[in-house]
């Protein structure tokens, strides 16, 4: 039996309005920073821990990761990950995650990938009110990151 791994998926906080030619350059708003700090507080209150953070190269995701880690007052390694952008491919990401040596991983990413990825991983329908709104943090665990192979643990949404 393999050891259970935990995965946390955090959607970036509220960002500047879309409509610019460079979506990847949008920054967090004050509301977005507050959302991320609330998610970090919920994470801390649950007594959770992470080994590593993988973050989309988009500015708002980078800011989200830095704010989240600063709120936890922890020095976890943060690595850029170009394939967890809005158009991330869930099967490719799951295969990649399985090859990593970490037991507890945080992905800081975007919609629609964040919701699609959590839904792909879990072995039961998601709660009826589940939505990856900005600043939402979802937790799953399993021996293997693959379609319908993980259990949904919990979700925190600041909205």
C-alpha positions as CSV (number, residue, x, y, z in Angstrom):
1,X,0.0,0.0,0.0
2,X,1.3,3.4,-1.0
3,X,1.4,6.3,1.4
4,X,-1.4,8.9,1.1
5,X,-0.4,12.1,-0.6
6,X,-2.2,15.4,0.0
7,X,-2.9,18.0,-2.7
8,X,-4.1,21.5,-2.1
9,X,-5.4,23.5,-5.0
10,X,-5.6,27.3,-4.5
11,X,-7.2,29.5,-7.1
12,X,-5.6,32.9,-7.2
13,X,-7.3,35.8,-5.4
14,X,-9.5,38.4,-7.2
15,X,-7.5,40.1,-9.9
16,X,-7.7,43.2,-12.1
17,X,-10.5,43.1,-14.7
18,X,-9.9,41.0,-17.8
19,X,-9.9,42.7,-21.1
20,X,-6.2,43.4,-21.6
21,X,-4.1,41.8,-24.3
22,X,-1.9,40.3,-21.6
23,X,-4.0,38.2,-19.3
24,X,-0.8,36.8,-17.6
25,X,0.1,40.3,-16.4
26,X,-3.1,40.9,-14.3
27,X,-2.4,41.7,-10.7
28,X,-4.3,40.9,-7.5
29,X,-6.7,43.6,-6.2
30,X,-6.9,44.5,-2.5
31,X,-9.9,42.1,-2.3
32,X,-7.8,39.4,-3.8
33,X,-5.0,39.8,-1.2
34,X,-7.7,39.7,1.5
35,X,-9.1,36.5,0.0
36,X,-5.8,34.8,0.0
37,X,-5.0,35.8,3.6
38,X,-8.4,34.2,4.6
39,X,-7.5,31.0,2.8
40,X,-4.1,30.9,4.6
41,X,-5.8,31.4,7.9
42,X,-8.3,28.6,7.2
43,X,-5.3,26.3,6.2
44,X,-3.4,27.2,9.4
45,X,-6.5,26.6,11.6
46,X,-6.8,23.1,10.2
47,X,-3.3,22.4,11.2
48,X,-2.3,21.5,7.6
49,X,1.3,21.7,6.2
50,X,2.9,21.7,2.8
51,X,6.2,20.5,1.5
52,X,6.3,22.5,-1.7
53,X,4.3,25.0,-3.7
54,X,4.0,24.9,-7.5
55,X,2.7,28.1,-9.0
56,X,1.5,29.3,-12.4
57,X,3.8,31.9,-13.9
58,X,1.0,34.4,-14.3
59,X,1.5,37.5,-12.1
60,X,-1.7,37.1,-10.0
61,X,-0.9,33.4,-9.2
62,X,2.7,34.4,-8.2
63,X,1.3,37.2,-5.9
64,X,-1.2,34.7,-4.5
65,X,1.5,32.2,-3.6
66,X,3.7,34.8,-2.0
67,X,0.8,36.2,0.0
68,X,-0.3,32.8,1.1
69,X,3.1,31.7,2.3
70,X,3.8,35.1,4.0
71,X,0.5,34.7,5.9
72,X,1.6,31.3,7.1
73,X,5.0,32.6,8.1
74,X,6.7,29.6,6.5
75,X,9.6,29.2,4.1
76,X,8.4,26.4,1.8
77,X,10.0,26.1,-1.6
78,X,8.1,27.8,-4.3
79,X,8.6,26.6,-7.9
80,X,7.2,28.0,-11.2
81,X,5.0,25.5,-13.1
82,X,4.1,26.5,-16.7
83,X,1.5,23.8,-17.1
84,X,-1.0,24.9,-14.4
85,X,-2.2,27.9,-16.2
86,X,-5.9,28.4,-17.1
87,X,-5.5,25.9,-20.0
88,X,-3.7,23.2,-18.0
89,X,-4.2,19.6,-19.0
90,X,-5.5,17.6,-16.0
91,X,-4.1,14.2,-17.1
92,X,-0.7,15.6,-17.8
93,X,-0.6,17.4,-14.4
94,X,-1.8,14.3,-12.6
95,X,0.9,12.1,-14.2
96,X,3.6,14.7,-13.3
97,X,2.4,15.0,-9.7
98,X,2.7,11.2,-9.2
99,X,6.4,11.3,-10.0
100,X,7.1,14.0,-7.4
101,X,8.7,12.9,-4.1
102,X,6.6,15.2,-1.9
103,X,3.8,14.1,0.4
104,X,1.9,17.5,0.6
105,X,1.7,19.8,-2.4
106,X,0.1,23.1,-3.0
107,X,-0.8,24.2,-6.6
108,X,-1.6,27.9,-7.1
109,X,-3.6,28.1,-10.3
110,X,-6.6,29.4,-12.3
111,X,-10.0,28.6,-13.6
112,X,-11.1,26.6,-15.4
113,X,-8.2,24.3,-14.6
114,X,-8.6,24.4,-10.8
115,X,-12.2,23.2,-10.8
116,X,-11.7,20.7,-13.6
117,X,-8.7,19.2,-11.9
118,X,-10.3,18.7,-8.5
119,X,-13.3,17.2,-10.1
120,X,-11.1,14.9,-12.2
121,X,-9.2,13.6,-9.2
122,X,-12.0,12.9,-6.7
123,X,-13.9,9.5,-6.5
124,X,-17.3,11.0,-5.6
125,X,-19.3,13.9,-6.9
126,X,-18.2,17.2,-5.4
127,X,-20.4,18.9,-2.9
128,X,-23.3,20.7,-4.6
129,X,-22.1,24.1,-3.4
130,X,-18.5,23.5,-4.5
131,X,-17.1,26.3,-6.7
132,X,-13.5,27.4,-7.2
133,X,-14.2,31.1,-6.8
134,X,-11.3,33.4,-6.3
135,X,-9.2,32.6,-3.2
136,X,-10.8,29.1,-2.9
137,X,-8.6,26.4,-1.5
138,X,-9.5,22.7,-1.9
139,X,-7.9,19.7,-0.4
140,X,-7.8,16.1,-1.7
141,X,-5.8,13.1,-0.8
142,X,-5.0,9.7,-2.3
143,X,-2.3,7.1,-3.0
144,X,-2.3,8.1,-6.6
145,X,-3.2,11.3,-8.4
146,X,-5.4,10.1,-11.3
147,X,-9.0,10.2,-12.4
148,X,-11.4,9.2,-9.6
149,X,-8.6,8.0,-7.3
150,X,-8.6,10.7,-4.5
151,X,-10.9,11.6,-1.7
152,X,-12.2,15.1,-1.3
153,X,-11.2,16.3,2.1
154,X,-12.4,19.9,2.5
155,X,-12.7,23.2,0.8
156,X,-12.5,26.8,2.0
157,X,-14.0,29.7,0.0
158,X,-13.7,33.3,1.2
159,X,-16.9,34.3,-0.8
